[in-house]
Amino acid sequence: MEKPKMESVWQRPYVNIFKHFKLEEWKKSTKEGDIAPVMDKTLKCTVYRIRGSIPAGNYIQLPKTTTQSLGLVGRYLYILFKPIVSKYFVVHFDAVTEDSQVIRISFSNLFKEFKCTVTWLQFPFVCGAVKGSVYNTTAKSAKQDLVGLAPVGVKWTCLIMDLHYILLFYLKRHYSHLKSIKLCSNMYVKNIFTSDLLFEPSVTVHEAKRAGLHDVSPMPREMAFLVPKGENWHDIYDCIRFPSDGVKMPYDSIQKGHTSPHKTGHSTHYTPIRTNSHTVSVSKAVKDRVSLIQQITSPEAEMCRHRRSPRIVRSIPEIHLDITLSPNHDRSSRDWENDETTKSLECMKVIPADDGGIHVFADQGGRAVIHRADSDIETLRTKVSTPTRLSTEKFRKRKGLQPDPILKLKKIIGYGGCTVKCAAWTKSGSAVAYPCHAIVVVMEIDTGQQRFFIGHTDKVSALSFNGSTTLLASAQTGNVSLIRVWNFNQGNCLAMFKTHVHSVSSLSFSFNGGVLCSVGKDGHGKTTVVVWNTSKVNQDGEVLVMAKAHTEVDIQVMKIAAFDDTRMVSCGRDNIRLWRVRNGALRSCPVNLGEYHCLAFTDIAFEEGNLADKDPVERTLFACSKSGHIIEIDYKNVVIRKARRLFPSQQNPSSHPETVSLNTGSGIAINSISISAAFCATGSDDGYLRLWPLDFSTVFLEAEHEGAVSFVSIDPNGLKVLAATTAGNLGYLDIPSRGYTTLMRSHINKILAFSVDGIRRHLVTVSEDCTIRVWDIDSMQQLYDFVSAEETPCAVTFHPSRQVFACGFSSGVVRIFNVGNSSLLAEQRQHRGQVIGLIFSPNGEYMYSAGSLGSLALYDATKEDHHVIRILGNVVARGSCYGPDALTVSSDSGHLAFVGPSEFVVTVMDAHSLDELMLVDVSILDLETTTLDTAIKVCYPPAAVNQLLVSTSSNKILWLNAKTGKLLREMCNIHKTVPSSLAVTEDVQHLLTTGEKVVKIWDYKMKLEINFQVFIGHSESIQQAAFSPDQLSVISVGDAIFIWDFLAAALDQETNVLPNELRRPEAPLIAENSEHPRQFVPVPSFSPPHIHVHDVERNEQDGSLPYSENKDGCRQRDESIRVGRSRDLPLQVNDDLHCGEHVSSHLRPVSSQEDQGDFEEPGPLVGDGDIQHNCSRPESYKHFAARFKTSVSQGAVLSEGKDDLKLKVVIGYNGNGRGNMVWNPDTALFAYSCGCLVVIEDLHSGSQRHLTGHTGEISTLAVSHDTQDLASASGEQNKTGCCIFIWDVMSGSCKKVLSQHASEVQAMAYSRDDRLLMSAGDYRDLTIALWNTRNYELLATTRVSSPIHDLAFDPTAYNEFACVGVGAVHFWLVEQSGNEVQLKVHRVSIPDEVNAGELTALCYNGDSVLYTATNTGKICAWDTQHNRCFMTWDADEGEIGIVQCRGYRLMSGSNTKKIRLWAVAAVQEMRCEETGARSNSVLLEHEMILDGTVVSAVFDDIMDMGIVGTTAGTLWYINWAENTSIRLISGHRNKVNQVIFSPDESHFATCAEDGSLRVWVMNGTELVVQFHVLNQSCLCMAWSPTINSRKCADKQQIVAGYSDGTIRLFGILKTEMELKIHPHPVAVSAITYSMDGEVIISGGKDGLMAVSSPRTGITIRIISDHKGSPITTIECTQKRYDEFGLEGDEMWLAVSSDRRVSIWAADWHKDQCELIDWLTFPAPIEPQIRDKNSLPPSLAAFSPRQSGIVVYVGFGVKPEIILYCLHSKQTIKQIALPHWAASLCLSPTGQLIAVGTCERLMKIIHYPNGKCQDFTGHNDTVHFIRFAPSGKFLLSIAYNEVLVWQVQKTPSDLNSIQYL
């Protein structure tokens, strides 16, 4: 038990609230309305009466105002009150959590049900009555409608509320204190108390002493009720404990229960902790309540999934549950049952599973507790009456059925159940999700593998994905209509909630997954639409109702618009409506349908599918109808834009395809429609899936199905179309190959029976849909289909060896079919009623059939006609309930058994002659009961055991001697209902039974403590189940076909193969749902290997490794950093273990300087106690780590004369830096870093200045307070160490370069008077350097023991600063006397209460307060006068990396992408008053979510506006007053692959690895359009050429190639994707338009080139000459028509990475393309560069000024530029290069050649004079360069940096300059 805080000691042992606040004076409390003190006759004391018709107007409130707080910390709240008869009352009390959240807890008899929100809990109160009254008697057994008016005879009640447990269990929050209480009419109240002790109200102090009750805390005298002499306390008063361990209602309520005595009197400050899991036996009531969990939850309880457990538990391992139920014959355990429970006990066993489920464990009091995981609604509990403690060892050693689990669901054959209009593609198009009755199945379309989402208790009626298919929502039908939200990738249920309707017919997820919309019917038959907020479902499973609406209109389909989560569209009979959520209300607007108002609309679809960037104004909405009409709707104006009516192809009125008529002809009855960017798909009643162009002019592809097509869906790639039919079929059409694949077929009605052909692995099933189907078990494909329209097949059996099966029908006919040739062999009509039994003998010689009217027939199965040998009447029990397996034959084919001639008798006959051998009367076998038992099923185990199994109507299984009929043993309570199947394995080790929708596997000998396991999944009764002939599977049928892996057989086979080895099954390939049995048998034979995992990606970088780490994550010591003792710099640290509470006034010196000249080359540094430090990289993202680069910086070669280029604009901000942005609102200085450049930008004009000099990535910036000096720091990859540049802001010149730190600089700061500059190294350097800003000489330096994340100077003192890092905060003092400088430090560890390992950021307030942030999301406040932490609060869910404080407002930024503004005015008062700090004193004012982790921030003096930088490379302008955020600087976070100019140079575009394509305005470099393809990389692009200047403005396109082999065309003005083509199987590496824009030429990484049409999307030609080597460049240019002897006015070249160049002549209008020349450039046989991926690229380009000249660079004998003439077929010039070229571009003027290198240089070669200039400023390899069409500008790219250069030299005689 933790020690109580000093401020709460006065509240022990209890607080009399009325007395303490002097209620009678009403100075500290408030009364309103009819409040009066009265004398109560029962209590013989004064009480307060509160009455009035309106509770809100008649109340007592403590304290007086809502701004005050009671501050009572007692865990238990005691309320002594009595409701007024026939009246309602309400009680509110506000509790404050440890994270300062105020939660209102209310209870009243006015509340009808429990409700829960994040700030309010409402509990119904059930009033007690006088013992023996009608109300009291009814309340004991009633389960509903108990809440209401207080009954006559209501008693005084002592209500004990456990506030700690209520908040923890319902809201997962920790209770801090009680804030206020409000007692509302109508009630009497005696008093209210708080205490940490649990008192027993019925025991007084006198009685406790007299009885010697030492373990009971009696009720204090002033809290006790008066008990007259001779009376019993419980007869007069009620005591209610909440939460209670007594009987509870189906909903959470406060009522009197049968509580057991508690051990009281002990302080209960502890938090409930879970104990280790035990296996416990619980009563049948528990199982019943588990099965009812779905039915008793309410939608408001979603965020309150966890319910209270009655006792404290210690810990539970992270394991999950599969429910296994077993009879228990231990008679001693029956003492644990109540009288109402059944005779057999059921056991719940904890086993590992894939994720969350039900946890079952026992506490010390012997009570079984069931906890559900986050995905479930309610926690169940039950009471075990024994008070003894359950032994852990006892339950661990209980033997159960092995392996555990013994079944694993492998396949389900079936589709639909409730609906066949529901299925969905995954985003990749590789899998399909669809419902199969109560299970959601996901099938891989290529492999057929399935994974299952199990948890629904009724049939799934709808499902929907979000745009990224990370979330899946599914709804079930029925009265308890629930919605589950799943994590699709992990397969676990995130949330489950009630829908307020009886059945859900439609679900729609928003594109980002933040909103879910459902449609269904309420109890009155009205259509109900509910919109849910699911934005937090991934975090805490919270789902809230955003809006709800009832409507009379019919809604068939409702979809959320992809471009706006608040907009929806619905359609139905006679209506199409547009919906919108605004201000919490859901409103709709009908579309004016005009003459089409009477149509029955069936489906809707948005144009272009899920394109979030589509302008809503320009979107078209398509709706289809049963009459064949396609309605196009103008979304903006809510009117019909166009209407069409589709007809079958043979009736299509081609003359007027656009003509619409309501009464002409019979149109196609369209059930579903799906739209892609290029075409439309429709599914109709005539069974056709049709593909149309978007103008619906004709059908270009169609597929015919067996039944009406009920659903169609185009996959995200636009290559496949999914189709579902009313016949239960699901398949897809592959558009490129025009092939159709059936994924799943299914019966459309209940499956009645099945049989297996073990030789050919075929399965035959019969169904109420009058079909017989033969399936392949392995592929799940249907092989044959036999239809009988007039009679229902009801029994079926396969011949044991031949490809023949027999089927019995409802008419009594038995037909024998040959599967091999699909023929009918014979037909027998021996029965008048339904065939209820049909079976072949195991040896295949005989066949038997039984009829429902008692007849039995024997057939000769050796003959093809299967003639009858013998037929008997009235020998089989009458009735169809015995089918489909009423007969059983022994394994030796000698005996036949069945139930009959009556239901009480089992008959055994000779299987060869049907002679009767034995009759067994099962009704007299149980002598202890007077009820006659009847037989239901019979089963022969293998003949070796000589037994016969019989299941009975009393849910028993009887083991009979097969020869004598003697009862050997029996097992009771097999299922809740009558078992429907019996089967035994061939090794007689396991028994299979089915009943009440579950499958049970038993130990046949029943000698284990846990004899069975149970498996769920079926939504209807199981009709038949059996082991497969090979004993490796279990098959069960009913609603669908379930195929289970029987793991006991698999384990036996594995054991036989490897008897002496340890066996550990492999992990499953497909993740299963948490409620499904485990995937493999756990074999804990050896310890798993110890794996070291190192988190390399700490701060959202691109996977780069720090320099001191190798690739496998193992730490390596950096030998470049020496650690030792320095006599000049002794470091002494005072480590105060008590968090600074007792601080010495004397701070010892840390470092000193005797001679300033010595600091030019400082000696080795020393750490604490001379211990050498080898710090690893901290966990914090705040710690800087440079992006890994393969390039090496090299100095530029200086040239004489004027530079050819001038850097104009830098696009982007380095989001990898930390604190690398500065802003001064007074002087308007705004600077930031991008790579190795410092950019100073004018926020008004947008002009930039660039500070160049760094050769490495800049880590951080600092600016002096007068904004005269700017410091920038960067590390180097060579051995020169880190450099700090000091810049003069006005002139932009470098004043000085400082070198002190051995590695990166983590943080820098100027003192308030700008006299000092402080710099701190990173985790490898661990040094702090102090500089004099007068001449920037080093004053002092020291080394710390742990990494530093941030530092700051105290604004109130020029010589004090603090730094934070791992484990502590350091307070520093700078003392300077003449030339001597001393640093003194006080190190204060992080308080234990903070529960954090690292302090990540800090900022000072002006009033001796220092705020620090932690990596756990807390902010701490420190008193800088005493160096102590005096308060902390939870400020974020993630790591906070930035804090800024101005006045009484504080801003925080974190890796959750959130920035928050806090009001911290009360913090200063706490520091001064030294009172107990409470986090509710800090208020959250604003919150914004940005696009990445926050890494830099600067705000003005009043914290109204500021600039924030994120890891996404964005700088945001933040205005808290207007609550707005505006992008100031936007750059790429990932690598930029290419850049292109528009033909008129008004725009340029960039494409990046993250799939983004951005279009910028050249003048101002502002981002105007962005296209983003998720999960793909945009590798290349081209801008459409200008052919017609008038059309150019209307038709500007960019074509882009992606890593998935697709090509996408984007319309710039329309800002939409216009076409998508998939010509390549691999990534597209190069692309260009032809000169006339008529074709697109693209090349892939496999060397294939495709010529495609941008108009039709058809690939015209595939060129494979470069096959096997990636294409690097494709370029087009013009030529004379007959030049080179080839026709055409265009030629183009292609370059592959194997140094080969092909030049082609083309005339695309004539479809001609011929090779002009093929160039192969030599290379060394043994290149120095071994890695082919690191070889310089092969690049080529046409000379823009002279036809027939090709310029080439690439790997060769030496670095050079080669000029090749196509006319002379020879090299005409070679230009030597100092470095290998990484990029190449030729100026259109023909004067300049630009080359980028891996040395981070860009070279401009001036031809023909040979002048070469080097340009720096890049921070990585210059991998792409592009001149503008006019040659005036040049764009260069180095990783994610885009630099815009202006070409300075453009001679007037440009046209006269040639290459030759």
Disulfide bonds with the S-S distance in Angstrom:
Cys116-Cys304 1.67
